[in-house]
Amino acid sequence: MDDSTTTERRGRLYGRKWKITIYKPAYTKDENGNTVRDQEHDTAVDVSMLKCIFQTQQVYGTAASLCTLTIYNMNAKSEGDVIKEGFQIAIEGGYQEGQYGEIFTGDIVQVIRNRESGVDYKLEIIAIKGILMFDTNHVRSTIAAGSTPREIVNAVAKSADKKITVGNISNNLSNQALPRGKVLFGTPGKYYRDICRFNDAAFWAGEDDKLIIKKVIDEIPSDQVLVLTPMTGLVGTPQYGDDGIHIKILLDCRVKLQSMIKIDNELIQRQLLNIDISGKGNNNQLPQQSQFDVDGEYEVKSIVHSGDTWGDTWTTEVVGVGRNGTMGLPMPYDNDKQTME
């Protein structure tokens, strides 16, 4: 192996980079002397230098994403402040060579202090992204007859108590107009789920908490196709599963829901069919070969990022579904009229 290749691999293995931040609210006095929240001056507690273990999970079709974060041996004051006032965590991670960015930003729902050994204490945090935006937010408004699903998306975002920033919305949403006006009263998640159910789409909170709505048949841009080999981040052997192709790579923030991973199909570990000859089981399994994309392109349907800032774990695990090429349909589809259900 030449020196340049050795240097490249060493950089990918050891050039890790991360930042882990916990946010606490700031307060000020209004003109009447009342204490009010000052969001522009929220306090950030950087815990990057401590031992931190995190795992984030995101699945297509589920609006919320989940994060568990464990921080070891914080000083007593900072620990107490986080337990009493911490409201949000942000995790950035990856590698120094252009593979660094946001992994997770979400709202804290639980904080627990535990003792792991005679000398080590740990702060365990559970955070969720999307719940406050979609399911504890509220909409009170009306929309006119003739409104399309895209116009409803924008109306809900604009009229929500906590305003929603609209990001990437599928161009393939139905143009069917409402036959009459409609009152909007409820959570944004309720209306976005109705739209997605009718359009066989999914919604979630993307980077910077922007609303994403994508249909499963949407074209995936070429700049969202990540080519992976053992030299560019692929870890171990991709595995066939009934839910898709399971792929593990070095931690990579560029992997998003409905992005694409391209691998060599010859690297995928096949499995024997589970055949039940008793007549009581289900033998209606799809042939495995039909599940493999002819171009080795797999659309990301679930993502798990795992990291240990003082340990060896630094990976992204993906389940991908074949698309028959960038412009093709996922393998469960025979035509664009079918749905995931």
C-alpha positions in Angstrom: 0.0 0.0 0.0 1.4 3.4 -1.0 2.0 6.2 1.5 -0.9 8.4 0.1 -3.4 5.6 0.7 -2.1 4.9 4.2 -2.4 8.6 5.0 -6.0 8.8 3.7 -7.1 5.8 5.7 -5.4 7.1 8.9 -7.2 10.4 8.4 -10.6 8.8 8.0 -10.0 6.5 11.1 -8.5 9.0 13.5 -9.5 12.5 12.2 -12.7 12.5 14.3 -14.3 15.8 15.1 -17.3 16.6 17.4 -19.1 19.2 19.4 -21.8 18.4 22.0 -23.8 21.3 23.5 -26.6 21.6 26.0 -28.7 24.7 26.1 -30.2 26.5 29.1 -32.7 29.4 28.9 -31.8 33.0 29.5 -34.2 35.5 31.1 -34.6 39.2 31.2 -37.0 41.9 32.6 -39.6 43.4 30.3 -40.8 47.0 30.4 -43.2 46.1 33.3 -40.5 44.5 35.3 -41.7 41.0 34.7 -39.2 38.1 34.1 -39.5 36.9 30.5 -37.6 34.4 28.4 -34.7 35.9 26.2 -34.2 33.3 23.5 -31.5 35.3 21.8 -29.2 34.9 24.8 -29.8 31.3 25.7 -26.7 29.8 27.5 -24.7 27.1 25.7 -22.8 24.5 27.9 -20.1 22.8 25.8 -19.4 19.3 27.1 -17.3 18.2 24.2 -14.2 17.6 26.3 -16.0 15.1 28.6 -16.6 11.5 27.8 -19.9 11.4 25.9 -21.8 8.5 24.4 -24.7 9.2 22.1 -27.1 7.4 19.7 -29.6 8.9 17.4 -32.4 7.2 15.5 -34.5 8.4 12.6 -37.0 6.3 10.5 -38.8 7.2 7.3 -42.5 7.5 8.1 -42.0 8.7 11.7 -41.9 12.5 12.1 -39.9 12.4 15.3 -36.2 11.4 15.8 -34.8 10.2 19.1 -31.4 10.7 20.8 -29.9 9.3 24.0 -26.9 11.1 25.3 -24.7 10.0 28.3 -22.2 12.5 29.8 -19.7 11.4 32.3 -18.3 13.2 35.4 -19.7 16.7 34.9 -18.9 19.2 37.7 -21.7 19.4 40.3 -22.8 22.9 39.4 -23.1 22.3 35.6 -24.8 19.0 36.2 -27.4 20.6 38.5 -28.0 23.4 36.0 -28.6 20.9 33.2 -31.0 18.9 35.4 -33.0 22.0 36.4 -32.9 24.1 33.3 -31.5 22.2 30.2 -34.0 22.3 27.4 -32.1 21.3 24.3 -29.1 19.4 23.1 -27.1 19.7 19.8 -24.6 17.1 18.5 -22.3 17.7 15.6 -19.9 15.1 14.5 -18.0 13.4 11.7 -14.5 13.8 10.3 -12.3 16.8 9.6 -12.1 16.1 5.9 -15.4 17.6 4.8 -17.6 15.0 6.6 -18.6 17.1 9.6 -21.9 18.6 10.5 -25.2 18.4 12.4 -26.1 14.9 13.7 -29.0 15.9 16.0 -30.6 18.9 17.5 -33.6 18.2 19.8 -35.6 19.0 22.9 -34.8 17.4 26.2 -37.6 15.2 27.6 -35.8 13.5 30.5 -32.6 13.8 32.5 -31.4 11.2 35.0 -28.2 11.2 37.2 -26.8 7.8 37.8 -23.7 6.3 39.3 -21.8 3.8 37.1 -19.0 2.8 39.4 -17.4 3.9 42.6 -15.9 7.0 41.0 -17.9 7.6 37.8 -21.2 9.5 37.6 -23.2 9.9 34.5 -25.9 12.2 33.3 -28.3 10.4 31.0 -30.4 12.5 28.7 -33.3 11.6 26.3 -34.1 14.2 23.6 -36.6 14.1 20.8 -36.7 16.2 17.6 -40.1 17.1 16.0 -42.5 16.7 18.9 -42.7 20.3 19.9 -43.0 21.4 16.3 -45.6 18.9 15.2 -47.5 17.5 18.2 -47.5 20.1 21.0 -47.8 23.0 18.7 -51.3 24.3 17.7 -53.0 25.8 14.7 -56.1 28.1 14.6 -56.9 29.3 11.2 -59.1 28.8 8.1 -58.3 28.0 4.5 -60.4 28.8 1.4 -62.0 26.5 -1.0 -59.7 25.5 -3.9 -56.6 25.2 -1.7 -54.2 22.5 -2.8 -52.2 20.2 -0.4 -49.1 22.4 -0.9 -51.1 25.5 0.1 -52.4 23.7 3.1 -48.8 22.8 4.1 -47.8 26.5 4.0 -51.0 27.7 5.7 -50.5 25.3 8.7 -46.8 26.3 9.0 -47.6 30.0 8.9 -50.5 29.9 11.4 -49.0 27.6 14.0 -48.4 29.1 17.4 -44.7 28.2 17.0 -44.1 29.1 13.4 -42.7 26.3 11.2 -40.1 27.0 8.5 -41.0 25.2 5.3 -38.1 23.4 3.7 -38.0 20.8 0.9 -41.6 19.9 -0.1 -42.2 17.2 -2.8 -43.1 18.5 -6.2 -45.2 15.3 -6.7 -47.9 16.2 -4.1 -51.4 16.0 -5.5 -53.0 19.1 -6.9 -56.5 18.1 -5.9 -58.2 21.2 -4.5 -60.5 21.4 -1.5 -64.2 21.5 -2.6 -65.0 23.9 0.2 -63.3 26.0 2.9 -61.9 24.4 6.0 -61.3 25.3 9.6 -57.8 24.4 10.9 -57.9 23.7 14.6 -55.5 21.2 16.1 -51.8 20.2 15.9 -49.7 20.7 12.7 -48.8 17.0 12.9 -52.5 16.1 12.5 -52.8 17.9 9.2 -49.4 16.9 7.8 -50.2 13.2 8.6 -53.4 13.5 6.6 -51.7 15.1 3.7 -48.9 12.5 3.7 -51.4 9.6 4.1 -53.3 10.8 1.0 -50.1 11.3 -1.0 -48.1 8.3 0.2 -45.5 10.6 1.6 -43.7 11.2 4.9 -42.8 14.4 6.8 -40.1 15.1 9.4 -38.0 18.0 10.8 -34.8 18.4 8.9 -31.7 20.5 9.5 -32.4 23.8 11.2 -35.9 22.4 12.1 -37.2 22.9 8.5 -40.2 20.9 7.5 -39.5 18.2 5.0 -42.2 16.4 3.0 -41.1 13.8 0.5 -42.9 11.1 -1.5 -41.3 7.7 -1.8 -41.2 8.0 -5.6 -39.4 11.4 -5.7 -36.2 11.6 -7.7 -33.0 11.8 -5.6 -30.5 14.4 -6.8 -27.1 13.1 -7.8 -25.4 15.2 -5.1 -27.3 13.1 -2.5 -25.8 9.8 -3.7 -23.0 8.7 -1.5 -20.6 6.1 -3.1 -19.2 3.7 -0.5 -16.4 1.3 -0.6 -14.2 -0.2 2.2 -11.7 2.7 1.4 -14.4 5.4 1.7 -16.1 4.5 4.9 -17.9 1.2 4.5 -17.5 -0.9 7.7 -17.8 -4.7 7.7 -20.2 -6.5 5.3 -23.6 -5.2 4.2 -26.3 -7.6 5.2 -29.5 -8.6 3.4 -32.7 -8.2 5.5 -36.4 -8.5 4.8 -36.7 -4.7 5.5 -33.8 -3.8 3.2 -30.1 -3.8 3.0 -28.3 -3.1 6.3 -25.2 -1.0 5.8 -22.7 0.2 8.4 -20.3 3.1 7.7 -18.0 5.4 9.5 -20.0 8.2 11.2 -21.3 10.4 8.3 -23.6 13.4 8.8 -24.2 13.5 5.1 -26.5 10.5 5.3 -30.1 11.8 5.4 -33.5 10.1 5.0 -34.2 9.6 1.3 -30.6 10.2 0.3 -28.9 7.4 -1.6 -26.1 5.0 -0.9 -24.3 3.3 -3.8 -22.4 0.1 -3.1 -21.2 -2.9 -5.0 -23.9 -5.6 -4.8 -21.2 -8.3 -4.6 -20.3 -7.0 -1.1 -23.8 -7.8 0.3 -24.1 -10.9 2.5 -26.9 -13.1 1.2 -29.1 -15.2 3.5 -30.8 -18.5 3.1 -34.6 -18.5 2.7 -36.5 -19.4 5.9 -38.7 -22.2 4.5 -41.4 -23.8 6.8 -42.5 -27.3 5.5 -45.1 -27.7 8.3 -47.7 -25.8 6.3 -48.2 -23.4 9.3 -45.7 -20.8 8.4 -45.5 -18.0 5.8 -43.4 -18.9 2.8 -44.4 -15.8 0.8 -40.9 -14.3 0.8 -39.7 -12.2 -2.0 -36.8 -13.7 -3.9 -33.7 -12.0 -2.4 -32.1 -11.3 -5.8 -35.1 -9.1 -6.7 -34.5 -7.0 -3.6 -31.0 -5.9 -4.9 -30.9 -2.8 -7.0 -29.3 -3.4 -10.4 -27.1 -0.3 -10.0 -26.4 -0.9 -6.3 -28.3 2.2 -5.3 -30.2 2.1 -2.1 -32.5 4.8 -0.7 -32.0 5.4 3.0 -35.1 4.5 5.1 -33.6 4.5 8.6 -30.5 6.0 10.2 -28.8 5.2 13.5 -25.8 7.4 14.4 -23.6 6.1 17.3 -20.6 7.7 18.9 -18.3 7.5 21.9 -16.0 10.5 22.2 -13.5 8.5 24.3 -14.1 5.1 22.7 -14.1 3.2 19.5 -17.7 3.6 18.5 -18.1 6.1 15.6 -20.6 4.7 13.1 -23.7 5.3 11.1 -26.0 2.3 10.4 -28.5 2.5 7.5 -31.3 0.4 6.1 -31.6 1.0 2.4 -34.3 0.0 -0.1 -33.5 -0.6 -3.8 -34.5 2.0 -6.3 -33.5 0.4 -9.6 -31.3 3.4 -10.2 -31.7 7.0 -9.2 -34.9 7.5 -11.2 -36.4 4.2 -10.4 -39.1 3.2 -7.9 -38.2 1.4 -4.6 -38.4 -2.4 -4.9 -41.7 -2.8 -3.1 -43.3 -0.9 -6.0 -44.3 -2.2 -9.4 -45.8 1.1 -10.5 -46.3 4.7 -9.3 -49.9 4.0 -8.3 -49.0 1.6 -5.5 -48.4 2.8 -1.9 -46.1 1.6 0.9 -49.1 0.1 2.6 
